[in-house]
Amino acid sequence: MKAIKFIAIVLLATLFVNVSVAGTPKKGEKKAVTLTVDTKASKIHWLAKKVTGQHEGTINVASGSLVANGMKLTGGEFVIDMKSIVCTDLTDEGYNKKFIGHITQGDFFEVEKYPTSTFKITKVDGTNLTGNLTMHGVTKSITFPAKVAMVGGKVSATASIPVDRTDFGVKYGSKKFFESIGDKAIDDVFNLDITLVAGK
């Protein structure tokens, strides 16, 4: 009987030690840190092309955060302010205003109905980021290469992201849906050059 009690005590002690060790961080192991995106230092440049030319401009990062573990980016998300779209190549004030009015309304991004777009990282594989992009009320998983630098407690992430607007229900001027549109066609894919800067 005493032998059985002794064995039980030994087993309980072993279990306690194992649980304690499992819950203790390994020596040198880094803890994940969430860093706030600096919206003033971060920026997005967009470029959209059509048969007869192209337009470009900027759009603001509204908020966001990046998660770093040691020297590695492991997660994060950011919000794009769709109402902040600016066109920088049209110098005629009237035409510029008309153009912005068009791309922010029903034919394109409907910013009153969908004032923000979001991107949330779901996987980091080497230099490739995968995440869910939500735009125009539609969410799609996209993967793209990114460059990440960590200096002085800050994280800087840059990427050039091709986005197919038709995947998000924006079909205006697309040859996929209007085959006879000719030289009025607008490219389905536009590009977002994104720089995110985050720190404590």
MIDO-955018 format. One line per 8 residues: their letters; for each residue x, y, z of C-alpha. Coordinates in pm, whole numbers. Layout:
a> X,Y,Z | ...
// end
This chain:
mkaikfia> 0,0,0 | 281,236,94 | 453,151,-234 | 142,247,-433 | 117,582,-250 | 486,648,-313 | 449,580,-688 | 144,810,-705
ivllatlf> 336,1093,-537 | 627,1052,-778 | 394,1061,-1080 | 219,1378,-954 | 552,1548,-892 | 675,1457,-1242 | 356,1591,-1398 | 391,1918,-1204
vnvsvagt> 750,1964,-1319 | 660,1895,-1684 | 371,2145,-1679 | 593,2411,-1519 | 866,2362,-1779 | 616,2371,-2069 | 478,2705,-1952 | 821,2863,-1910
pkkgekka> 969,3054,-2210 | 1286,2897,-2346 | 1611,3076,-2280 | 1666,3348,-2541 | 1312,3312,-2678 | 1165,3645,-2790 | 815,3756,-2704 | 591,3883,-2985
vtltvdtk> 549,4260,-2978 | 264,4456,-3137 | 374,4786,-3291 | 140,5068,-3390 | 150,5189,-3752 | 260,5552,-3787 | -4,5682,-4029 | 194,5998,-4108
askihwla> 513,5809,-4199 | 324,5535,-4386 | 205,5587,-4742 | 28,5424,-5035 | 82,5512,-5401 | -166,5378,-5657 | -130,5336,-6033 | -413,5245,-6270
kkvtgqhe> -376,5200,-6645 | -608,5204,-6943 | -564,5163,-7321 | -512,5535,-7379 | -301,5619,-7075 | -280,5594,-6698 | -350,5779,-6373 | -179,5772,-6037
gtinvasg> -207,5920,-5693 | -207,5853,-5321 | -437,5715,-5056 | -399,5730,-4678 | -338,5459,-4422 | -600,5517,-4151 | -465,5284,-3882 | -288,4955,-3829
slvangmk> -44,4742,-3636 | 243,4504,-3711 | 346,4208,-3495 | 716,4129,-3464 | 887,3838,-3292 | 1253,3915,-3257 | 1369,4024,-3603 | 1077,3862,-3784
ltggefvi> 743,4003,-3891 | 477,3751,-3788 | 145,3931,-3835 | -46,4254,-3851 | -317,4446,-4028 | -391,4792,-4160 | -687,5001,-4269 | -702,5214,-4586
dmksivct> -912,5531,-4590 | -1092,5501,-4924 | -1229,5856,-4896 | -875,5997,-4907 | -805,5898,-5270 | -609,6171,-5451 | -503,6187,-5817 | -163,6354,-5863
dltdegyn> -120,6352,-6242 | -426,6557,-6347 | -334,6925,-6323 | -670,7061,-6442 | -866,7116,-6121 | -1207,7061,-6279 | -1109,6739,-6459 | -930,6612,-6148
kkfighit> -1242,6664,-5937 | -1458,6491,-6200 | -1219,6195,-6217 | -1208,6149,-5839 | -1585,6182,-5825 | -1617,5902,-6080 | -1381,5650,-5920 | -1525,5704,-5572
qgdffeve> -1888,5652,-5675 | -2107,5372,-5811 | -1900,5270,-6115 | -1597,5202,-5899 | -1533,5198,-5523 | -1852,5348,-5372 | -1661,5506,-5084 | -1972,5633,-4905
kyptstfk> -2090,5274,-4874 | -1743,5121,-4828 | -1532,5395,-4663 | -1243,5165,-4572 | -1048,4871,-4707 | -848,4639,-4483 | -562,4394,-4512 | -491,4133,-4244
itkvdgtn> -181,3911,-4257 | -260,3540,-4223 | 77,3388,-4311 | 442,3491,-4339 | 656,3258,-4550 | 1006,3395,-4593 | 966,3719,-4787 | 610,3638,-4897
ltgnltmh> 307,3769,-4713 | -40,3617,-4744 | -345,3790,-4610 | -710,3880,-4652 | -779,4197,-4847 | -1129,4336,-4795 | -1232,4596,-5051 | -1571,4708,-5183
gvtksitf> -1737,4465,-4943 | -1549,4160,-5078 | -1270,3966,-4905 | -1001,3780,-5102 | -678,3610,-5000 | -374,3749,-5180 | 0,3672,-5165 | 286,3906,-5253
pakvamvg> 656,3960,-5174 | 748,4224,-4916 | 1067,4376,-4782 | 1084,4414,-4405 | 1346,4608,-4210 | 1374,4645,-3832 | 1587,4930,-3701 | 1585,5097,-3361
gkvsatas> 1263,4937,-3242 | 1075,5030,-3557 | 950,4809,-3839 | 936,4923,-4201 | 751,4704,-4451 | 731,4780,-4824 | 545,4595,-5096 | 415,4640,-5449
ipvdrtdf> 73,4473,-5465 | -117,4407,-5790 | -492,4406,-5724 | -750,4278,-5972 | -1044,4511,-5912 | -1288,4270,-6080 | -1223,4020,-5800 | -1385,4280,-5574
gvkygskk> -1687,4348,-5789 | -1553,4659,-5966 | -1631,4580,-6332 | -1660,4920,-6502 | -1460,4936,-6828 | -1334,4579,-6798 | -1287,4372,-7115 | -1384,4064,-6914
ffesigdk> -1738,4193,-6900 | -1757,4440,-7192 | -1576,4279,-7487 | -1667,4551,-7741 | -1542,4839,-7530 | -1236,4894,-7752 | -996,5174,-7659 | -1214,5276,-7365
aiddvfnl> -1106,4966,-7175 | -951,5008,-6831 | -701,4753,-6701 | -847,4513,-6447 | -528,4520,-6238 | -411,4831,-6058 | -103,4855,-5839 | -60,4962,-5478
ditlvagk> 293,5054,-5362 | 271,5042,-4985 | 513,5156,-4717 | 419,5087,-4355 | 620,5221,-4065 | 537,5098,-3714 | 682,5146,-3368 | 596,5141,-2997
// end
